[in-house]
Amino acid sequence: MVNLPVARVNPGREFLKSGMDFEGPFLITSRRGRGVKAIKMHVCVFVCFTTKVIHLELSSDLSAQTCIAALKRFIARRGKPTEICSDRGTNFIVANNFLRS
């Protein structure tokens, strides 16, 4: 068997090394009844690599601005991670370039 990655076996604070991805869209309604409009919402999912704890943030779309806003809310709640892994989605690439500049 192959050994687990170091990020998954070393003890540490939750979400020190984590992953980030978007799920959705989901149709959300604010109330029930006639004439209610459903709004498309996405969920930004953060996963701790060590403990597999998840943190969910609601986002209105998949733009880089909402990606950065979700990341800021995550950091305010859980602390600054040392490493975040994600796929190569354009919203993540633009957000990465913005945060590095």
Buried (B, 14 or more C-beta within 10 A) or exposed (E): EEEEEEBEEEEEEBBBBBBBBBEBBEEEEEEEEEEEEEEEBBBBBBBBBBBEEEBEBBBBBBBBBBBBBBBEBBBEEBEEBEEBBBEEBEBBBBBBEEEEE
